[in-house]
Amino acid sequence: MANVVVVGSQWGDEGKGKIVDWLSEQADVVVRFQGGHNAGHTLVVNGVTYKLSLLPSGVVRPGKLSVIGNGVVLDPQALVDELTRLAAQGVVVGPDRLRIAETTPLILPLHRELDALREGANPGTRIGTTKRGIGPAYEDKVGRRAIRLVDLSDLSSLPAKVERLLSHHNPLRRGLGLDEVDAAALIAELEAIAPKVLPFMDRVWELLDKARRDGKKILFEGAQGALLDIDHGTYPYVTSSNTVASGAASGSGVGPGALDYVLGITKAYTTRVGEGPFPSELTDEVGKTLGTKGREFGVVTGRPRRCGWFDAVLVRQTVKTCGIHGIALTKLDVLDGFEELKVCVGYMLDGKEIDYLPAESGQQARAIPIYETIPGWKESTAGARSWADLPAEAVKYVRWVEELIGCPVAVLSTSPERDDTILVQNPFQA
């Protein structure tokens, strides 16, 4: 029985919501393995739209078990708020439908304050974060001073752990001109939220092992995109977790042998939110047209996305760093009506042609795209449900993309509607 990992193969915002929703219907267990409530997934189920930031996409479907893994950083108040919003839409999520790893680090108010202060301090050092405390929470995790979910189960030991945390943060806050955090107030806040989140706590590594042994189908749901990976992305303009497919194992407590199929969600052009290099970015009318037709605004932030031509160099690279078996190509219909389409097939860097994205940020910024051009199509691809419904030029574009990135298209999405999909290979049946 195949277990499937879904990752974004670009900078996020590839249209994972529809594909993950479709896959979650087939899955028994859906696992979030990294990130926090900085992710934005929009699901449409039976005509109802749900906007999720922290919870796994399967949470809106009865009979599915949703899991938040240890690789996620958890804002307990954001969790309570999201559960409340879902309840108002008629989806009541209790501990029978949601389990959270006991070792999940918590995002606290001090993390959000620090994130916002850093992001607004100097335009030259902005990363483009959502200011939700994700990065500072991960810093405390690797600094071995985080408050984890399991810590709320033993309130008698909490003061010592909070003291350890504040021995780092209060000197830092003084240096930044912020008031120190009062330990007693923070402990009181944690004590108040504990009864609301502890019922969801579990040994997720054990739970997932049992699910595997019982033959359950598990969907590992990634957030953001592989080019925002802390190790393999456009550093330092990245997120603070491992967004590549291997993070599904370390971020949930399963071995790498549990990951049977990796599906890379890939937009038919390229977008990016926030700061950082973007070799194929278009700041002209073509870029504006892509943004308008594609409704390119962030789900979480509402920020307009930067748009550009498809960059085959980047996706070819993430196919390798993620071990992607097949891609789900989304938003093909946004390319309808263009006289010609360009694809970035390489870069010029300081007078030399290269076929990879360099690791150094200055070199990334200097990389000049090398384009090849293919004729566009006038007909509409929106709503196509078979290859026969597509214009010949659109089929050629898809086949060209497959050749350039060295990976087959498993799913082709032609609109946000669930049924407007051409299925080549079902990842769960691969």
Disulfide bonds with the S-S distance in Angstrom:
none
